[in-house]
Amino acid sequence: MGSQLVALLMAPILTRLYAAEHFGEWALFVAISGLLSLVSAGRYDSAIILPKRVVDARSLAFISLCHISVVSILVGLVIVIAWQMDFFRNNQLGWILLPISVIVSGYTQVFSSLLVRARRYRAITRMRMAQSVAVALVNLGFGYALTGGFVQNGSVLLIIATVLGQIVGLVLAMNGLGWRRILPLLKKSSYSVSQLKKYKDFPLYSAPESVLGSVLTNLPVYVFNYFLGSAVAGQYSLAQRCLMTPVAILGGAMSQVNTRELAQFFASGMPIQNELFRAWLRAAYLAFFPTVILLFFSKELVGLVFGAGWSMAGEMTTVLAIPTYIMFIFSVGTGAHVVLRLQHFSLIAAVCSIVMKASVVYALNGASPLHLLVGLALVDVTMVASMNSYAYWIAKKANNE
């Protein structure tokens, strides 16, 4: 939560140091790096918290580290080939850092799972906060070097700062875990085929769902970079940050509280549909006035806070205000999907979303960025409303039975 606030508070300074196209190229790098690091372990890193025996958890961690290393090497080979073909044009140095970003982020996820298993939550909080502060400070230093004319390519500087921040996060995660836990993991663990088979549902089901989720989240970044250029993608990344950071902070906190309450209600045999509906109403009341302000004054507010060169980001914020409001309302009740065991439906919904969004991109090819954004947002609203309506119906049906 604090790390997200640091990034948002630093944005008004960074938008005056870096151009929109720099943010667009950086957003594409972060999206691809995040996708690769998310699935590089085959999602076995998510299973680390499950085994009762410490030796089994270590084995899963070792398996994850091996998978991440192999994926990072393969990514490096692809980058070298692409570099030889001059595929990256003026941003070659930034993309060379992609395999480093994948391996560092992947390792951090593994050690973070071990920290969660050890219930060292403060270490995770310190790690994320230090990572955000490090990225912000390095970005500031690089930004002044850029505006002073010492450096030409701002996107490379943003990428370097991000990777340095990831390295800081990895070091702190390892420090929080302690070498007394890490050394046995590296020396005494083995690549266990039995553990590989026991948790095979993670690469078979969790990994595809994670890929789809990441692609859906970052689809506008991919589309804008490919069809409309990195400057438009940069404008979108700022609009998304302005809207989604408060949603992630507030919605995430409310979702955790609601999930605990819904789980307790469900475990005791009490109906949860009324509590779920009340959670939606609370979120609707809470976000109503901020949404109205964004709906009518986004362009002026974004220009005032982030600078005159970000007018399109203000227009995008206006377009996304109501869809984000609806997404926020339903996000606070996502715990109902877990309580009602609807994860399989989430995978089906993700597949439907990617097909619908691909259709929207095809149909609106050549349209303005705002029209394309509206089309993609309508798919999000339709799917999230359908998913939560289904969850409400299942909850009501369970109560009647």
C-alpha positions in Angstrom: 0.0 0.0 0.0 2.7 2.5 1.0 4.8 1.5 -2.1 1.9 2.3 -4.4 1.5 5.7 -2.8 5.2 6.5 -3.2 4.9 5.7 -6.9 1.8 7.9 -7.3 3.2 10.8 -5.3 6.4 10.8 -7.4 4.4 10.8 -10.7 3.9 14.6 -10.9 7.7 15.2 -10.8 8.5 12.4 -13.2 6.0 13.5 -15.8 7.8 16.8 -16.0 11.2 15.0 -16.5 10.2 12.3 -18.9 8.1 12.4 -22.1 4.9 10.4 -22.7 6.7 8.1 -25.2 9.3 7.2 -22.5 6.5 6.1 -20.2 4.9 4.1 -23.0 8.1 2.1 -23.8 8.7 1.6 -20.1 5.1 0.4 -19.6 5.6 -2.1 -22.3 8.8 -3.4 -20.8 7.2 -3.7 -17.3 4.1 -5.5 -18.8 6.2 -8.1 -20.6 8.7 -8.5 -17.7 5.8 -8.9 -15.3 4.1 -11.5 -17.4 7.3 -13.6 -17.9 8.3 -13.4 -14.2 4.7 -14.3 -13.1 4.8 -17.6 -14.9 8.5 -18.3 -15.0 8.3 -20.6 -12.0 5.4 -22.5 -13.5 3.4 -21.0 -10.6 5.1 -23.5 -8.2 6.1 -20.5 -6.2 2.4 -20.0 -5.2 2.3 -23.5 -3.8 5.2 -22.9 -1.4 2.9 -21.9 1.5 0.8 -25.2 1.2 3.0 -28.1 2.4 3.1 -29.0 6.1 6.7 -30.2 6.0 9.4 -27.6 5.6 11.4 -29.9 3.4 8.6 -30.0 0.9 8.3 -26.2 0.8 12.1 -26.0 0.2 11.7 -28.5 -2.6 9.0 -26.4 -4.2 11.2 -23.3 -3.8 14.2 -25.0 -5.4 12.0 -26.2 -8.3 10.7 -22.7 -8.8 14.3 -21.2 -8.8 15.3 -23.8 -11.4 12.4 -23.0 -13.7 13.0 -19.3 -13.4 16.7 -19.7 -14.2 15.9 -21.7 -17.4 13.2 -19.3 -18.5 15.5 -16.3 -18.0 18.2 -18.0 -20.1 15.8 -18.6 -22.9 14.5 -15.0 -22.7 18.2 -13.9 -22.9 18.7 -16.0 -26.1 15.6 -14.5 -27.7 16.7 -11.0 -26.8 20.2 -11.6 -28.3 18.6 -12.9 -31.6 16.2 -9.9 -31.7 19.0 -7.5 -31.0 21.0 -9.0 -33.9 18.0 -8.4 -36.2 17.8 -4.8 -34.9 14.2 -5.5 -33.7 14.4 -3.0 -30.8 15.7 -0.1 -32.8 16.7 2.7 -30.4 15.8 1.0 -27.2 18.2 -2.0 -27.4 19.9 -1.4 -24.0 16.6 -1.4 -22.2 15.4 -4.7 -23.6 18.8 -6.3 -22.9 17.8 -6.0 -19.2 14.7 -8.1 -19.7 16.2 -11.5 -18.7 17.8 -9.8 -15.6 14.4 -8.4 -14.7 12.7 -11.7 -15.1 15.2 -13.7 -13.0 15.3 -11.0 -10.2 11.5 -10.6 -10.1 11.0 -14.4 -10.2 13.5 -15.0 -7.4 11.9 -12.3 -5.3 8.5 -14.0 -5.7 9.9 -17.3 -4.5 11.6 -15.7 -1.4 8.4 -13.6 -0.7 6.4 -16.8 -0.6 8.9 -18.2 1.9 8.5 -15.1 3.9 4.7 -15.4 3.9 5.1 -19.1 5.0 7.4 -17.9 7.8 4.8 -15.1 8.6 7.4 -12.4 8.2 5.0 -9.8 6.8 6.9 -6.8 8.0 9.9 -7.9 5.9 7.7 -8.0 2.9 6.3 -4.6 3.6 9.8 -3.1 4.1 11.0 -4.8 0.9 8.2 -3.3 -1.2 8.5 0.1 0.3 12.3 0.2 -0.2 11.9 -1.0 -3.8 9.5 1.8 -4.6 11.7 4.4 -2.9 14.8 3.2 -4.7 13.0 3.3 -8.1 11.7 6.8 -7.4 15.1 8.2 -6.3 16.9 6.6 -9.2 14.3 7.9 -11.6 14.7 11.4 -10.2 18.5 11.4 -10.6 18.3 9.9 -14.1 15.5 12.4 -15.0 17.6 15.4 -14.2 20.5 13.9 -16.2 18.0 13.5 -19.1 16.8 17.1 -18.9 20.3 18.4 -18.6 21.1 16.8 -22.0 23.5 14.2 -20.6 21.3 11.3 -21.8 19.0 11.0 -24.8 16.8 8.0 -24.2 14.5 8.4 -21.2 12.8 5.0 -21.5 16.1 3.2 -21.0 16.6 5.2 -17.8 13.2 4.3 -16.5 13.9 0.6 -17.3 17.3 0.7 -15.6 15.7 2.3 -12.5 13.0 -0.4 -12.4 15.6 -3.2 -12.6 17.7 -1.6 -9.9 14.6 -1.4 -7.7 13.9 -5.0 -8.3 17.4 -5.9 -7.3 17.0 -3.9 -4.1 13.7 -5.9 -3.4 15.5 -9.2 -4.0 18.3 -8.3 -1.6 15.9 -7.3 1.1 13.8 -10.4 0.6 16.8 -12.6 1.0 18.0 -10.5 4.0 14.5 -10.8 5.6 14.5 -14.6 5.1 18.0 -14.9 6.4 20.9 -17.0 5.1 20.1 -19.7 7.7 17.0 -20.5 5.6 18.5 -19.8 2.2 21.6 -21.9 2.5 19.8 -25.2 3.3 17.5 -24.4 0.4 20.4 -24.1 -2.0 22.6 -26.9 -0.6 20.2 -29.6 0.6 17.2 -29.3 -1.7 16.7 -31.4 -4.8 14.5 -31.3 -7.9 11.7 -33.5 -6.7 9.6 -35.1 -9.4 7.0 -36.2 -6.8 6.5 -32.6 -5.7 6.3 -31.7 -9.4 3.5 -34.1 -9.9 1.7 -33.4 -6.6 1.3 -29.7 -7.5 0.9 -30.1 -11.2 -2.4 -28.3 -11.1 -0.5 -25.0 -10.6 1.2 -25.0 -14.1 -1.8 -26.6 -15.7 -4.5 -24.3 -14.4 -3.0 -21.4 -12.4 -0.4 -20.5 -14.9 -2.8 -20.1 -17.9 -5.2 -18.1 -15.7 -2.3 -15.8 -14.6 -1.2 -15.3 -18.2 -4.7 -14.4 -19.3 -5.1 -12.1 -16.3 -1.8 -10.3 -17.0 -2.6 -9.9 -20.8 -6.1 -8.6 -20.0 -4.7 -6.1 -17.5 -2.0 -4.8 -19.9 -3.8 -5.2 -23.2 -4.2 -1.5 -23.8 -0.5 -1.0 -23.3 0.2 -3.7 -26.0 -2.4 -2.4 -28.4 -1.5 1.3 -28.0 2.2 0.6 -28.4 1.7 -1.5 -31.5 -1.1 0.4 -33.3 -0.8 4.0 -32.1 2.7 4.5 -30.8 4.5 4.6 -27.4 3.3 8.2 -26.7 -0.3 7.2 -26.6 0.6 4.1 -24.4 2.4 6.5 -22.1 -0.7 8.7 -21.7 -2.7 5.6 -20.9 -0.2 4.3 -18.4 -0.5 7.6 -16.4 -4.3 7.6 -16.6 -4.4 4.0 -15.4 -2.0 4.8 -12.5 -4.2 7.7 -11.4 -7.3 5.5 -11.3 -6.0 2.1 -10.3 -3.7 3.0 -7.5 -6.5 4.3 -5.2 -8.7 1.4 -6.3 -5.9 -1.1 -5.5 -5.2 0.4 -2.1 -8.7 1.0 -0.9 -10.4 -1.9 -2.8 -7.8 -4.3 -1.7 -8.2 -3.4 2.0 -12.0 -3.6 1.8 -11.8 -6.9 -0.1 -9.6 -8.5 2.6 -12.1 -7.5 5.3 -15.1 -8.6 3.3 -13.5 -11.9 2.4 -12.9 -12.7 6.1 -16.5 -11.8 6.9 -18.0 -13.8 4.0 -15.8 -16.8 4.9 -17.0 -16.7 8.5 -20.7 -16.4 7.4 -20.4 -19.2 5.0 -18.5 -21.5 7.4 -21.3 -21.0 10.0 -24.0 -21.8 7.5 -25.4 -18.3 7.3 -26.5 -16.7 4.0 -23.8 -14.5 2.4 -25.8 -12.9 -0.5 -27.1 -10.0 1.7 -23.7 -9.3 3.1 -22.2 -9.4 -0.4 -24.8 -6.9 -1.6 -24.2 -4.6 1.4 -20.4 -4.7 0.6 -21.2 -3.5 -3.0 -23.5 -0.7 -1.6 -20.8 0.6 0.8 -18.3 0.7 -2.1 -20.8 2.5 -4.3 -21.4 5.2 -1.7 -17.7 5.6 -0.9 -16.5 6.1 -4.5 -19.5 8.1 -5.8 -18.3 11.7 -5.3 -14.7 11.0 -6.3 -16.1 9.5 -9.5 -18.3 12.5 -10.2 -15.3 14.8 -9.8 -13.2 12.8 -12.2 -16.0 12.6 -14.6 -16.3 16.4 -15.0 -12.8 17.7 -14.0 -10.3 15.0 -15.0 -8.7 16.9 -17.8 -8.1 20.0 -15.7 -6.9 18.1 -12.7 -4.5 15.9 -14.7 -3.1 19.0 -16.5 -2.6 20.8 -13.2 -1.0 18.0 -11.4 1.1 16.3 -14.1 1.7 19.1 -16.6 0.2 20.5 -19.8 1.6 17.7 -22.0 -0.7 15.1 -20.5 -4.1 16.3 -21.7 -4.8 13.0 -23.4 -4.3 11.2 -20.1 -6.9 13.5 -18.6 -9.4 12.6 -21.4 -8.7 8.9 -20.9 -9.3 9.3 -17.1 -12.7 10.9 -17.9 -13.5 7.9 -20.2 -12.4 5.4 -17.6 -14.1 7.1 -14.6 -17.4 5.2 -14.7 -16.0 1.8 -15.8 -13.5 2.1 -13.0 -16.3 3.0 -10.5 -18.2 -0.1 -11.5 -15.0 -2.3 -11.3 -14.3 -0.9 -7.8 -17.8 -1.7 -6.6 -17.5 -5.3 -7.6 -13.8 -5.7 -6.6 -14.7 -5.5 -2.9 -16.7 -8.7 -3.1 -14.2 -10.8 -5.0 -13.8 -12.9 -1.8 -17.2 -14.5 -2.6 -15.6 -16.2 -5.6 -13.1 -17.9 -3.3 -15.6 -18.7 -0.6 -18.0 -20.2 -3.2 -15.2 -22.0 -5.0 -15.8 -20.3 -8.4 -12.2 -20.2 -9.6 -13.0 -22.4 -12.6 -15.6 -19.8 -13.6 -12.9 -17.1 -13.4 -10.8 -19.0 -15.9 -13.7 -19.3 -18.3 -14.5 -15.6 -17.9 -10.8 -14.7 -18.6 -10.9 -16.7 -21.8 -14.2 -15.0 -22.9 -12.7 -11.6 -22.0 -9.6 -12.1 -24.2 -11.7 -13.2 -27.1 -14.1 -10.3 -26.8 -11.3 -7.8 -26.4 -9.5 -9.2 -29.4 -12.8 -8.7 -31.4 -13.0 -5.1 -30.1 -9.4 -4.4 -31.2 -10.1 -5.9 -34.7 -13.4 -4.0 -35.1 -12.0 -0.6 -33.9 -8.6 -0.9 -35.7 -7.9 2.6 -37.0 -10.3 4.3 -34.5 -9.2 7.0 -32.0 -7.5 5.9 -28.7 -10.6 7.0 -26.7 -13.0 4.9 -28.8 -10.7 1.9 -28.5 -10.5 2.5 -24.7 -14.3 2.7 -24.4 -14.7 -0.6 -26.3 -12.2 -2.4 -24.0 -13.7 -0.9 -20.9 -17.2 -2.1 -21.9 -15.8 -5.6 -22.1 -14.4 -5.3 -18.6 -17.6 -4.0 -17.2 -19.7 -6.6 -18.9 -17.5 -9.5 -17.7 -17.1 -8.3 -14.1 -20.9 -7.6 -13.8 -21.6 -11.1 -15.2 -19.1 -12.8 -12.9 -20.5 -11.1 -9.8 -24.1 -11.6 -10.8 -23.3 -15.3 -11.1 -21.6 -15.3 -7.7 -24.7 -13.6 -6.2 -27.0 -16.2 -7.8 -24.9 -19.1 -6.5 -24.9 -17.6 -3.0 -28.6 -17.2 -3.1 -29.1 -20.7 -4.5 -26.8 -22.2 -1.8 -28.9 -20.4 0.9 -32.2 -21.8 -0.5 -30.8 -25.3 -0.5 
